[in-house]
Amino acid sequence: MTQTSVRENLLRIQERIAEAANRAGRGAEEITLIGVSKTQPASAIREAYEAGVRHFGENRVQEWEGKRAGTDGLAAKWHLIGHLQSNKTARAARLFHSIDSVDDFAIAQRLDRTLAEAGITGKLRALIEVRVAPEETKSGVEIGELPKLAESFGDLPRLELAGLMCIPPFLEKTEQVRPYFKRLRELRDELEKKLGLRLAVLSMGMSHDFEVAIEEGAIEVRVGTALFGTRDIK
Ligand SMILES: *Cc1c(COP(=O)(O)O)cnc(C)c1O
């Protein structure tokens, strides 16, 4: 099998983003592609950067610490998209531009405190990960706990709550995933009304379902395999 290049893959993804946006009456420029580079070497990240990708998602703090030197000088934004353990929180606060997977107040508080202690004045962007399929996934805040967690960001001046993220179950037929994406958008809309906050970002959709996510309002899509090729299972 011939490997297609990251550049070719990116062109195809951009077409698919544009088509999905078009179907939903949206502009393709409203949607940010996050290249999910977990398990990929720094060289692959550089290749994607050269092709035009400007946002990258990693799911493990330690893995990112090991390979970030290889991406020195790239003016990209780095997102943590995986579950954050409390003993990694302080490092994560310094290494990423955005923590897209906050699901617990203690973690958010620790991030805020780390930034305060480091004397960092800018705000760190954060998304709340919502458990839209409690029967299938472990990470993410329960829907019933979401309003309380979102409200608590009001006490954390160094974090900017920008929106919500979800990882729906993997279902072969992408149409079956649609209700989960729709649910996240509705939860966001309810939360905006309830708290009087603007929560612009919906991070949802991966390689096999990002088009449906865009039709349901995704602002950021997290695409790994379709961009970089299949991951080696370690
Ligand atoms: C791995 C991962 C992705 C990307 O998955 P693909 O199916 O390879 O596109 C997106 N989001 C999260 C949170 C991930 O862990």
Ligand as a Chemical Component Dictionary entry (heavy atoms), coordinates in Angstrom:
data_LIG
# 
_chem_comp.id                   LIG 
_chem_comp.type                 NON-POLYMER 
_chem_comp.pdbx_formal_charge   0 
_chem_comp.three_letter_code    LIG 
# 
loop_
_chem_comp_atom.comp_id 
_chem_comp_atom.atom_id 
_chem_comp_atom.alt_atom_id 
_chem_comp_atom.type_symbol 
_chem_comp_atom.charge 
_chem_comp_atom.model_Cartn_x 
_chem_comp_atom.model_Cartn_y 
_chem_comp_atom.model_Cartn_z 
_chem_comp_atom.pdbx_ordinal 
LIG C1 C1 C 0 -6.917 10.218 19.143 1  
LIG C2 C2 C 0 -7.905 11.293 19.374 2  
LIG C3 C3 C 0 -8.501 11.977 18.286 3  
LIG C4 C4 C 0 -8.212 11.663 16.841 4  
LIG O1 O1 O 0 -8.707 10.413 16.472 5  
LIG P1 P1 P 0 -8.675 9.925  14.938 6  
LIG O2 O2 O 0 -9.751 8.924  14.871 7  
LIG O3 O3 O 0 -7.321 9.337  14.711 8  
LIG O4 O4 O 0 -8.912 11.100 14.080 9  
LIG C5 C5 C 0 -9.380 13.002 18.598 10 
LIG N1 N1 N 0 -9.670 13.332 19.863 11 
LIG C6 C6 C 0 -9.124 12.714 20.912 12 
LIG C7 C7 C 0 -9.488 13.135 22.288 13 
LIG C8 C8 C 0 -8.226 11.667 20.708 14 
LIG O5 O5 O 0 -7.700 11.048 21.774 15 
# 
loop_
_chem_comp_bond.comp_id 
_chem_comp_bond.atom_id_1 
_chem_comp_bond.atom_id_2 
_chem_comp_bond.value_order 
_chem_comp_bond.pdbx_ordinal 
LIG C1 C2 SING 1  
LIG C2 C3 SING 2  
LIG C2 C8 DOUB 3  
LIG C3 C4 SING 4  
LIG C3 C5 DOUB 5  
LIG C4 O1 SING 6  
LIG O1 P1 SING 7  
LIG P1 O2 DOUB 8  
LIG P1 O3 SING 9  
LIG P1 O4 SING 10 
LIG C5 N1 SING 11 
LIG N1 C6 DOUB 12 
LIG C6 C7 SING 13 
LIG C6 C8 SING 14 
LIG C8 O5 SING 15 
# 
